[in-house]
Amino acid sequence: MQSELQSAQTFLKDEAKAKLNELSSDAKAKWGIMTPQHMLEHLIVTFKMSIGRIQLPVISKEEDLPRLKQYLMKDSPMRRNVPSPTGKNELQPLRFLSLDAAREKLFTEIDAFIDYMEANPDTLANHPYGGPMTAQEWLLFHRKHFKHHMIQFGLIDDYEKK
């Protein structure tokens, strides 16, 4: 498990940042309605959720949580067009003035999350579909979630099709 956590951490700190630096504001999504900047801002929100700065209610049934948590942490492709747990499936207003500003904030959030996770590995924060998750469990989810959106914008190959 420790090597998988290290692999996920390296992915976020190095590989994901490098690939997201290739993202341009005119990139087109292969599915969904997000623009590149909306996607980056969406990822920022999930980091804030993972350390408890933003809290959403758990919408999954209690009996489904173990199975869903296992799915969320597994390094495998995510389903496309997952509905928002808030029920708001339209684009939200952008918070940053540019793609570059959103990217810089996301990179700051990645580093802040990793610092937080190392200092608080067992602290729980709710995932709206997976329920209470530790920082280490969130780390594995973030890797899966990043890959999902990187596939969405053509930054990495779809590993489901390999």
HUHU-V373251 format. One record per helix or strand of 2 or more residues. SS is the DSSP state (H for helix, E for strand). FROM is the first residue (numbers start at 1). LEN is the number of residues. Records with the same first field share a line. If there is no record, write none. Layout:
BEGIN
SS = FROM-LEN, FROM-LEN
END
This chain:
BEGIN
H = 2-19, 36-15, 62-12, 99-21, 135-18, 159-3
E = 124-4, 131-4
END
